[in-house]
Structure formats: structure tokens, C-alpha cells
């Protein structure tokens, strides 16, 4: 997929953070993008910030935890742009608490969004990606191989996502569909109610993940980095 001009990417959770950084990078390199949020006004605001050219950016409301919602979003992308070349399954949530205080609601939302949500996005996109010899990229986390305290729900969702993505890679490469999971460490985003500041300068920036996605899309068709760990080059502060 070295020639990216007018290729179409669908990015879940693209209104901010990593998803927004990926969308901006792909737009800057000639692609068209559709971004989603559970809040349509947030998606529209982000789309307008990305580009005023409505022929290149589409804002959609979707809840990845709902198969019907994701199927409708993918259909809207194809209806609008006529094709789908790249799925970036990025939408995610984080609830961090000891198992003693973790609620059933927070557990369910974490698994439904971070794991089942990716299943819904992938299932909804497969046929279109077969037509385009497309690419699926899931945004997991170093928490998908490294467990830590007060993260049972998040660890479970990301461990599951890493395994799911690798199995999907084996299922779909016979169709010419590439599948990669990216596992970032600390990224300077609003995730888990964090407010990015100058103190986050040591962290990976959203545009760094965007560049990594771009590199994957421009790699020779015979080569597939199926799992990528990425972390800050220097240890964090504090």
C-alpha cells in the first residue's frame, strides 16, 4: 500500500488522543479518513480541526461495543468514500481499581469497548478490506503483556486484544489483508481523565503513533510486522 493517495482509513475513537494523531498523519500524507466518537459533536469538531475539506474527512457517531453501531458506521464510510482500505481500531477506555473495588459495570465497559469493540469493528470491515487488500491495525498497550496492580480489567482487555489480533492476522493474511497490533507505553493523551501538559514531554506523542502507522502502510507488501511494542526512549519522571 505504498501509494496512499486517496486511500480511505476508518479510525475508531479518532476525535482525540492517539486516534486524532493517526488521522492527522494519514491526512497529511494524502489519505482520506473517517473518525468516530460516541459523541457526534466531538467527532465533528475534531473533523473540522483536521480539515475543512469535507471530501477528505468524515465524522461519525459510533459505539464500538455495539455491532449494529459499528456495522452502520462502516457502511457510512463506504457509502461516503466508495471504499475502505485501512481500519484502525483505536477506541478504548481504562478503569483502574483493585479487584476488591472494581465494579461489574466498569469491568463490562472495559471488556466491551477494548476487546469486543475491536471484534465488532473487524467483523464489520472484513468484506470491504478483502476488496481492497486492506490493513487492520489495532491499538493495544504494553499492558497487553505486562500486568500491574489495580489493572485487572484493563490487563484482561489488552492481553485479550493482543491474542485476538494475532489470531486474526493468521486468519486474514490469505486474503491479502495485513493485520498488526501496536502496543504503546506511556502516551501523552487525555486517556483515563489525564490532562496532557508540558510535563508529558518525555512521553510518546500521538503523532509518533501516527508516524508508526504510516510506516506500516508504506512497508513492502511482502513484509508484515504483526506485533509492535513501542515505549518512551527515556524513563518517566517521578
C-alpha positions in Angstrom: 0.0 0.0 0.0 2.9 2.3 -0.8 0.8 4.7 -2.8 -1.5 6.2 -0.1 -3.1 8.9 -2.1 -6.9 8.8 -1.7 -6.8 5.6 0.3 -9.5 5.5 3.0 -8.9 4.9 6.7 -11.6 4.3 9.3 -10.3 5.3 12.8 -12.4 4.5 15.8 -12.1 6.9 18.7 -10.5 9.4 16.3 -11.7 12.6 17.9 -8.7 12.9 20.3 -5.5 11.4 21.5 -3.9 8.6 19.6 -6.7 8.3 17.1 -6.6 12.0 16.3 -2.8 11.9 15.9 -3.1 9.0 13.4 -5.9 10.7 11.5 -3.8 13.9 11.1 -0.8 12.0 9.9 -2.7 10.0 7.3 -4.5 13.1 6.0 -1.2 14.9 5.7 0.0 12.0 3.5 -2.8 12.1 1.1 -5.3 9.7 2.6 -9.0 10.3 3.4 -10.2 9.5 6.9 -13.4 8.7 8.8 -13.3 9.2 12.5 -15.7 8.2 15.2 -16.7 9.2 18.7 -19.6 8.2 20.9 -20.4 11.9 20.8 -21.1 13.2 17.3 -20.4 16.8 18.1 -16.9 15.8 19.4 -16.3 13.9 16.1 -17.5 16.8 14.0 -15.3 19.3 16.0 -12.3 17.1 15.5 -13.0 16.6 11.8 -13.2 20.3 11.3 -9.9 20.8 13.1 -8.3 18.1 10.9 -9.5 19.6 7.6 -12.3 21.9 6.3 -12.4 19.7 3.1 -15.5 17.5 3.7 -14.5 15.3 0.8 -11.5 14.1 2.8 -12.8 13.8 6.4 -16.0 12.2 7.6 -17.2 12.5 11.2 -19.4 9.7 12.6 -21.0 8.7 15.9 -20.5 5.1 16.8 -20.3 3.0 20.0 -17.8 0.2 19.2 -19.4 -2.0 21.9 -22.5 -2.3 19.6 -22.2 -4.5 16.5 -25.1 -2.7 14.9 -23.5 0.7 15.5 -20.1 -0.3 14.1 -21.7 -2.0 11.1 -23.7 1.2 10.4 -20.5 3.3 10.7 -18.5 1.1 8.3 -21.4 1.2 5.8 -21.4 5.0 6.1 -17.7 5.2 5.4 -18.1 3.1 2.2 -21.2 5.0 1.1 -19.4 8.3 1.5 -15.9 7.4 0.1 -16.8 4.3 -2.0 -14.1 2.1 -0.4 -12.3 1.1 2.8 -8.6 0.4 2.8 -7.5 0.7 6.4 -9.2 0.0 9.8 -7.5 1.5 12.8 -9.3 0.0 15.9 -8.2 2.6 18.5 -11.3 3.3 20.7 -10.6 2.3 24.3 -11.3 3.0 27.9 -9.5 2.5 31.2 -10.8 1.8 34.6 -8.2 1.2 37.2 -9.0 -0.2 40.6 -8.2 -3.1 42.9 -10.3 -6.2 42.2 -11.9 -5.6 45.6 -13.4 -2.3 44.4 -13.6 -2.8 40.7 -17.3 -2.7 39.8 -19.1 -5.1 37.5 -20.1 -2.1 35.4 -16.5 -0.9 34.9 -15.4 -4.5 34.1 -18.1 -4.9 31.5 -17.4 -1.5 29.9 -13.7 -2.2 29.7 -14.1 -5.6 28.0 -17.0 -4.5 25.8 -15.0 -1.5 24.5 -11.4 -2.6 24.4 -12.0 -6.2 23.3 -15.5 -6.9 22.0 -15.4 -3.4 20.4 -12.4 -4.4 18.2 -14.2 -7.6 17.3 -17.2 -5.6 16.1 -15.0 -3.2 14.1 -13.1 -6.0 12.5 -16.2 -8.1 11.7 -17.9 -5.1 10.1 -14.9 -4.3 7.9 -13.7 -7.6 6.6 -15.6 -7.8 3.4 -14.6 -4.3 2.3 -11.0 -4.9 3.3 -10.9 -8.1 1.2 -11.9 -6.0 -1.8 -9.0 -3.6 -1.2 -6.3 -5.9 0.1 -6.5 -3.7 3.1 -4.9 -3.3 6.5 -6.2 -3.7 10.1 -4.3 -2.0 12.9 -5.4 -2.5 16.5 -4.1 -0.2 19.2 -3.3 -2.4 22.2 -0.9 -1.5 25.0 2.2 -2.7 26.8 -0.4 -3.7 29.4 -1.2 -6.5 26.9 1.9 -8.4 28.1 2.8 -6.6 31.4 0.4 -6.9 34.3 0.3 -4.4 37.1 -1.6 -3.6 40.2 -5.2 -2.2 40.0 -5.5 -3.1 36.3 -7.2 -6.4 36.2 -9.9 -5.2 33.8 -7.5 -3.2 31.6 -4.9 -6.0 31.6 -7.5 -8.6 30.7 -8.8 -6.5 27.8 -5.4 -5.8 26.4 -4.0 -9.3 26.9 -7.1 -10.5 25.0 -6.7 -7.9 22.3 -3.1 -8.9 21.6 -4.1 -12.5 21.3 -7.2 -11.7 19.2 -5.2 -9.6 16.8 -2.5 -12.1 16.2 -5.1 -14.9 15.5 -6.9 -12.6 13.2 -3.7 -11.9 11.4 -3.3 -15.6 10.7 -7.0 -15.9 9.6 -6.9 -13.0 7.1 -3.4 -12.8 5.5 -4.6 -15.4 2.9 -6.9 -12.7 1.6 -4.1 -10.2 1.3 -5.2 -8.4 4.4 -2.4 -7.3 6.7 -3.0 -7.2 10.5 -0.8 -5.5 13.1 -1.2 -4.7 16.7 0.6 -1.7 18.1 1.4 -1.8 21.9 2.3 1.7 23.2 3.6 2.5 26.6 3.0 6.0 28.1 1.4 8.3 25.5 0.6 12.0 26.2 -3.2 11.9 25.8 -6.4 12.5 27.8 -6.7 8.8 28.5 -8.2 7.9 31.9 -9.0 11.5 32.6 -5.4 12.7 32.3 -4.8 16.2 31.2 -1.7 16.5 29.0 0.8 19.1 30.0 4.4 20.2 29.4 5.4 17.5 32.0 4.4 14.9 29.4 7.1 15.9 27.0 9.0 12.7 27.9 6.1 10.5 26.7 5.3 9.2 23.3 3.2 11.8 21.4 0.1 10.9 19.4 1.8 12.0 16.2 4.5 9.4 16.9 2.0 6.6 16.7 0.6 8.3 13.6 4.1 8.0 12.0 4.3 4.4 13.0 1.0 3.7 11.3 2.2 5.5 8.2 5.4 3.4 8.2 3.4 0.2 8.4 1.2 1.2 5.5 4.2 2.1 3.4 6.1 -1.1 4.1 6.8 -3.6 1.3 3.7 -5.8 0.7 5.8 -9.0 1.4 6.6 -7.8 4.9 4.3 -7.8 7.9 5.3 -6.6 11.4 2.5 -8.3 13.2 3.1 -7.0 16.8 5.0 -3.8 17.7 5.9 -2.7 21.2 6.8 1.0 21.5 7.8 2.9 24.6 9.3 6.2 25.5 13.1 6.3 24.8 13.8 7.6 28.3 12.3 6.6 31.7 9.4 8.6 33.0 9.6 11.3 35.7 8.5 10.6 39.2 
